[in-house]
Amino acid sequence: MLNIFLILIILLSLAYLAWLLYQKLPHLSNINVESLPHIQNKQKKDDILKTRLKRDLGKVFSFWRHVSLPARDRVFDWFKNNYGKLKELERDLRRRSQEQFSSTLSKSQTVDELLTEAKILFNNEEYSKAEEVLIDALSVDPYSVDVYKLLANVYREKKEYEQAKETLKYLLKLTHNADAGVFTSLAEISKVRGNLKQAEEEYLQSISLSDDNHLNFLSLAEVYLDLDDQEQALETAQRALLLSPNNPKILDFLINISIIIQDKELANRYLAKLQEVNPDNQKIAHFIEEIDELV
């Protein structure tokens, strides 16, 4: 609003100057310089014009100072009165931002330290102590995905499957159902507990989020085999082999499933591959005997 007022004053001043000049032009044009001696004609005319212009401009600038000085003083007064307040507000905002950053950083460091301690306890199979440390970490940051994942693994090792499952379900909410590893962990629990159809669904959900994990395909193939669906088991294990062509565990499974479905040619193909990538595998002799018995 103040800026608009100042601009308006400037425009009015310029208009007034133009009006004054326009009013004086007839008088200037009526000056009889012809009656003056020729040698003084131009000089006199210039002097008269300069004198009149100086006087008129002096009036305009005098008027401008009279009008603009109070407005300018008010602007300066406003800035002088509010500058301190603005600087204090800026300092306060900066201080609060730094405090929040420091608090967040401190919290993150504390959780990381507790998580490291819990991992050491977990690796040493001290699961109850690891659980206590992880619960302490959650009291600092109740939304830490990494803490919940390790806590779920602790419950699984303690065979507290229901608590592990509830922890993983809460993790799904935190990760917006977008973490393939959480679905894999749920599937593994379902598989251990004999809930094969549930395990199948959870493995498929995990694969839909990340289809480059050969272990998920192999685990799903094992579920299909337990469900007596040999065709799906074979197809899923073959997809696992595409992701990990020299994996002895996948080749082992494929040889077994080939023997189960009585496909001697397929069994020999996978056996040859196993002999190539893992010639010291102790199961090779046993596989040869079983394959030779196939018709």
Summary of the structure (lengths in Angstrom):
residues: 295
radius of gyration: 44.7
end to end distance: 97.9
largest distance: 141.7
contacts: 812
relative contact order: 0.04
helix: 83%
strand: 0%
